[in-house]
Amino acid sequence: MKVRVTVMLKDGVLDPQGKAISHALQTLGFDGVQDVRVGKVIELDLPGAKAEEAQKKADAMACDLLANLVIEDYSVEVVE
């Protein structure tokens, strides 16, 4: 079973990488972009796990290691 964990900075946390990308996009002529937030996607392969079990395991992994819960939020998605 494949699981995708998406980690993003919480609203209100400064995202300097996002600001740099936003500035670069405007420099390249992409004027319609107002805000850019950068995050990370972690894909996990949990062979033999059922969807609910995979969801719980990935949630525990995100809480313990993959996300810094002080400044980041995360979501877990089971990918068939």
MODELLER restraints for C-alpha pairs under 7 A, 6 or more apart:
rsr = mdl.restraints
at = mdl.atoms
rsr.add(forms.Gaussian(group=physical.xy_distance, feature=features.Distance(at['CA:1:A'], at['CA:45:A']), mean=5.83, stdev=0.5))
rsr.add(forms.Gaussian(group=physical.xy_distance, feature=features.Distance(at['CA:1:A'], at['CA:46:A']), mean=5.08, stdev=0.5))
rsr.add(forms.Gaussian(group=physical.xy_distance, feature=features.Distance(at['CA:1:A'], at['CA:47:A']), mean=5.36, stdev=0.5))
rsr.add(forms.Gaussian(group=physical.xy_distance, feature=features.Distance(at['CA:1:A'], at['CA:48:A']), mean=6.64, stdev=0.5))
rsr.add(forms.Gaussian(group=physical.xy_distance, feature=features.Distance(at['CA:1:A'], at['CA:49:A']), mean=5.89, stdev=0.5))
rsr.add(forms.Gaussian(group=physical.xy_distance, feature=features.Distance(at['CA:1:A'], at['CA:50:A']), mean=6.80, stdev=0.5))
rsr.add(forms.Gaussian(group=physical.xy_distance, feature=features.Distance(at['CA:1:A'], at['CA:51:A']), mean=6.94, stdev=0.5))
rsr.add(forms.Gaussian(group=physical.xy_distance, feature=features.Distance(at['CA:1:A'], at['CA:54:A']), mean=6.92, stdev=0.5))
rsr.add(forms.Gaussian(group=physical.xy_distance, feature=features.Distance(at['CA:1:A'], at['CA:80:A']), mean=6.71, stdev=0.5))
rsr.add(forms.Gaussian(group=physical.xy_distance, feature=features.Distance(at['CA:2:A'], at['CA:43:A']), mean=6.93, stdev=0.5))
rsr.add(forms.Gaussian(group=physical.xy_distance, feature=features.Distance(at['CA:2:A'], at['CA:44:A']), mean=5.63, stdev=0.5))
rsr.add(forms.Gaussian(group=physical.xy_distance, feature=features.Distance(at['CA:2:A'], at['CA:45:A']), mean=4.53, stdev=0.5))
rsr.add(forms.Gaussian(group=physical.xy_distance, feature=features.Distance(at['CA:2:A'], at['CA:46:A']), mean=6.02, stdev=0.5))
rsr.add(forms.Gaussian(group=physical.xy_distance, feature=features.Distance(at['CA:2:A'], at['CA:78:A']), mean=6.14, stdev=0.5))
rsr.add(forms.Gaussian(group=physical.xy_distance, feature=features.Distance(at['CA:2:A'], at['CA:79:A']), mean=5.17, stdev=0.5))
rsr.add(forms.Gaussian(group=physical.xy_distance, feature=features.Distance(at['CA:2:A'], at['CA:80:A']), mean=6.47, stdev=0.5))
rsr.add(forms.Gaussian(group=physical.xy_distance, feature=features.Distance(at['CA:3:A'], at['CA:43:A']), mean=5.70, stdev=0.5))
rsr.add(forms.Gaussian(group=physical.xy_distance, feature=features.Distance(at['CA:3:A'], at['CA:44:A']), mean=5.13, stdev=0.5))
rsr.add(forms.Gaussian(group=physical.xy_distance, feature=features.Distance(at['CA:3:A'], at['CA:45:A']), mean=6.43, stdev=0.5))
rsr.add(forms.Gaussian(group=physical.xy_distance, feature=features.Distance(at['CA:3:A'], at['CA:54:A']), mean=6.93, stdev=0.5))
rsr.add(forms.Gaussian(group=physical.xy_distance, feature=features.Distance(at['CA:3:A'], at['CA:76:A']), mean=6.94, stdev=0.5))
rsr.add(forms.Gaussian(group=physical.xy_distance, feature=features.Distance(at['CA:3:A'], at['CA:77:A']), mean=5.68, stdev=0.5))
rsr.add(forms.Gaussian(group=physical.xy_distance, feature=features.Distance(at['CA:3:A'], at['CA:78:A']), mean=4.45, stdev=0.5))
rsr.add(forms.Gaussian(group=physical.xy_distance, feature=features.Distance(at['CA:3:A'], at['CA:79:A']), mean=5.37, stdev=0.5))
rsr.add(forms.Gaussian(group=physical.xy_distance, feature=features.Distance(at['CA:4:A'], at['CA:41:A']), mean=6.75, stdev=0.5))
rsr.add(forms.Gaussian(group=physical.xy_distance, feature=features.Distance(at['CA:4:A'], at['CA:42:A']), mean=5.74, stdev=0.5))
rsr.add(forms.Gaussian(group=physical.xy_distance, feature=features.Distance(at['CA:4:A'], at['CA:43:A']), mean=4.47, stdev=0.5))
rsr.add(forms.Gaussian(group=physical.xy_distance, feature=features.Distance(at['CA:4:A'], at['CA:44:A']), mean=6.30, stdev=0.5))
rsr.add(forms.Gaussian(group=physical.xy_distance, feature=features.Distance(at['CA:4:A'], at['CA:76:A']), mean=5.81, stdev=0.5))
rsr.add(forms.Gaussian(group=physical.xy_distance, feature=features.Distance(at['CA:4:A'], at['CA:77:A']), mean=5.10, stdev=0.5))
rsr.add(forms.Gaussian(group=physical.xy_distance, feature=features.Distance(at['CA:4:A'], at['CA:78:A']), mean=6.28, stdev=0.5))
rsr.add(forms.Gaussian(group=physical.xy_distance, feature=features.Distance(at['CA:4:A'], at['CA:79:A']), mean=6.71, stdev=0.5))
rsr.add(forms.Gaussian(group=physical.xy_distance, feature=features.Distance(at['CA:5:A'], at['CA:41:A']), mean=5.72, stdev=0.5))
rsr.add(forms.Gaussian(group=physical.xy_distance, feature=features.Distance(at['CA:5:A'], at['CA:42:A']), mean=5.10, stdev=0.5))
rsr.add(forms.Gaussian(group=physical.xy_distance, feature=features.Distance(at['CA:5:A'], at['CA:43:A']), mean=6.30, stdev=0.5))
rsr.add(forms.Gaussian(group=physical.xy_distance, feature=features.Distance(at['CA:5:A'], at['CA:74:A']), mean=6.73, stdev=0.5))
rsr.add(forms.Gaussian(group=physical.xy_distance, feature=features.Distance(at['CA:5:A'], at['CA:75:A']), mean=5.68, stdev=0.5))
rsr.add(forms.Gaussian(group=physical.xy_distance, feature=features.Distance(at['CA:5:A'], at['CA:76:A']), mean=4.59, stdev=0.5))
rsr.add(forms.Gaussian(group=physical.xy_distance, feature=features.Distance(at['CA:5:A'], at['CA:77:A']), mean=6.39, stdev=0.5))
rsr.add(forms.Gaussian(group=physical.xy_distance, feature=features.Distance(at['CA:6:A'], at['CA:40:A']), mean=5.89, stdev=0.5))
rsr.add(forms.Gaussian(group=physical.xy_distance, feature=features.Distance(at['CA:6:A'], at['CA:41:A']), mean=4.54, stdev=0.5))
rsr.add(forms.Gaussian(group=physical.xy_distance, feature=features.Distance(at['CA:6:A'], at['CA:42:A']), mean=6.43, stdev=0.5))
rsr.add(forms.Gaussian(group=physical.xy_distance, feature=features.Distance(at['CA:6:A'], at['CA:74:A']), mean=5.41, stdev=0.5))
rsr.add(forms.Gaussian(group=physical.xy_distance, feature=features.Distance(at['CA:6:A'], at['CA:75:A']), mean=5.30, stdev=0.5))
rsr.add(forms.Gaussian(group=physical.xy_distance, feature=features.Distance(at['CA:6:A'], at['CA:76:A']), mean=6.57, stdev=0.5))
rsr.add(forms.Gaussian(group=physical.xy_distance, feature=features.Distance(at['CA:7:A'], at['CA:39:A']), mean=5.58, stdev=0.5))
rsr.add(forms.Gaussian(group=physical.xy_distance, feature=features.Distance(at['CA:7:A'], at['CA:40:A']), mean=5.30, stdev=0.5))
rsr.add(forms.Gaussian(group=physical.xy_distance, feature=features.Distance(at['CA:7:A'], at['CA:41:A']), mean=6.36, stdev=0.5))
rsr.add(forms.Gaussian(group=physical.xy_distance, feature=features.Distance(at['CA:7:A'], at['CA:67:A']), mean=6.28, stdev=0.5))
rsr.add(forms.Gaussian(group=physical.xy_distance, feature=features.Distance(at['CA:7:A'], at['CA:72:A']), mean=6.51, stdev=0.5))
rsr.add(forms.Gaussian(group=physical.xy_distance, feature=features.Distance(at['CA:7:A'], at['CA:73:A']), mean=5.82, stdev=0.5))
rsr.add(forms.Gaussian(group=physical.xy_distance, feature=features.Distance(at['CA:7:A'], at['CA:74:A']), mean=4.34, stdev=0.5))
rsr.add(forms.Gaussian(group=physical.xy_distance, feature=features.Distance(at['CA:7:A'], at['CA:75:A']), mean=6.73, stdev=0.5))
rsr.add(forms.Gaussian(group=physical.xy_distance, feature=features.Distance(at['CA:8:A'], at['CA:38:A']), mean=6.82, stdev=0.5))
rsr.add(forms.Gaussian(group=physical.xy_distance, feature=features.Distance(at['CA:8:A'], at['CA:39:A']), mean=4.47, stdev=0.5))
rsr.add(forms.Gaussian(group=physical.xy_distance, feature=features.Distance(at['CA:8:A'], at['CA:40:A']), mean=6.69, stdev=0.5))
rsr.add(forms.Gaussian(group=physical.xy_distance, feature=features.Distance(at['CA:8:A'], at['CA:72:A']), mean=5.46, stdev=0.5))
rsr.add(forms.Gaussian(group=physical.xy_distance, feature=features.Distance(at['CA:8:A'], at['CA:73:A']), mean=5.48, stdev=0.5))
rsr.add(forms.Gaussian(group=physical.xy_distance, feature=features.Distance(at['CA:8:A'], at['CA:74:A']), mean=6.21, stdev=0.5))
rsr.add(forms.Gaussian(group=physical.xy_distance, feature=features.Distance(at['CA:9:A'], at['CA:39:A']), mean=6.74, stdev=0.5))
rsr.add(forms.Gaussian(group=physical.xy_distance, feature=features.Distance(at['CA:9:A'], at['CA:71:A']), mean=5.84, stdev=0.5))
rsr.add(forms.Gaussian(group=physical.xy_distance, feature=features.Distance(at['CA:9:A'], at['CA:72:A']), mean=4.25, stdev=0.5))
rsr.add(forms.Gaussian(group=physical.xy_distance, feature=features.Distance(at['CA:9:A'], at['CA:73:A']), mean=6.14, stdev=0.5))
rsr.add(forms.Gaussian(group=physical.xy_distance, feature=features.Distance(at['CA:10:A'], at['CA:71:A']), mean=5.63, stdev=0.5))
rsr.add(forms.Gaussian(group=physical.xy_distance, feature=features.Distance(at['CA:10:A'], at['CA:72:A']), mean=4.95, stdev=0.5))
rsr.add(forms.Gaussian(group=physical.xy_distance, feature=features.Distance(at['CA:10:A'], at['CA:73:A']), mean=5.71, stdev=0.5))
rsr.add(forms.Gaussian(group=physical.xy_distance, feature=features.Distance(at['CA:13:A'], at['CA:71:A']), mean=6.71, stdev=0.5))
rsr.add(forms.Gaussian(group=physical.xy_distance, feature=features.Distance(at['CA:15:A'], at['CA:37:A']), mean=6.52, stdev=0.5))
rsr.add(forms.Gaussian(group=physical.xy_distance, feature=features.Distance(at['CA:17:A'], at['CA:38:A']), mean=6.63, stdev=0.5))
rsr.add(forms.Gaussian(group=physical.xy_distance, feature=features.Distance(at['CA:18:A'], at['CA:36:A']), mean=4.79, stdev=0.5))
rsr.add(forms.Gaussian(group=physical.xy_distance, feature=features.Distance(at['CA:18:A'], at['CA:37:A']), mean=4.76, stdev=0.5))
rsr.add(forms.Gaussian(group=physical.xy_distance, feature=features.Distance(at['CA:18:A'], at['CA:38:A']), mean=5.30, stdev=0.5))
rsr.add(forms.Gaussian(group=physical.xy_distance, feature=features.Distance(at['CA:19:A'], at['CA:36:A']), mean=6.48, stdev=0.5))
rsr.add(forms.Gaussian(group=physical.xy_distance, feature=features.Distance(at['CA:21:A'], at['CA:36:A']), mean=6.94, stdev=0.5))
rsr.add(forms.Gaussian(group=physical.xy_distance, feature=features.Distance(at['CA:22:A'], at['CA:33:A']), mean=6.95, stdev=0.5))
rsr.add(forms.Gaussian(group=physical.xy_distance, feature=features.Distance(at['CA:22:A'], at['CA:35:A']), mean=6.48, stdev=0.5))
rsr.add(forms.Gaussian(group=physical.xy_distance, feature=features.Distance(at['CA:22:A'], at['CA:36:A']), mean=5.68, stdev=0.5))
rsr.add(forms.Gaussian(group=physical.xy_distance, feature=features.Distance(at['CA:46:A'], at['CA:54:A']), mean=6.62, stdev=0.5))
rsr.add(forms.Gaussian(group=physical.xy_distance, feature=features.Distance(at['CA:51:A'], at['CA:78:A']), mean=6.47, stdev=0.5))
rsr.add(forms.Gaussian(group=physical.xy_distance, feature=features.Distance(at['CA:55:A'], at['CA:76:A']), mean=6.70, stdev=0.5))
rsr.add(forms.Gaussian(group=physical.xy_distance, feature=features.Distance(at['CA:55:A'], at['CA:78:A']), mean=6.45, stdev=0.5))
rsr.add(forms.Gaussian(group=physical.xy_distance, feature=features.Distance(at['CA:58:A'], at['CA:76:A']), mean=6.80, stdev=0.5))
rsr.add(forms.Gaussian(group=physical.xy_distance, feature=features.Distance(at['CA:59:A'], at['CA:76:A']), mean=6.55, stdev=0.5))
rsr.add(forms.Gaussian(group=physical.xy_distance, feature=features.Distance(at['CA:67:A'], at['CA:74:A']), mean=6.75, stdev=0.5))
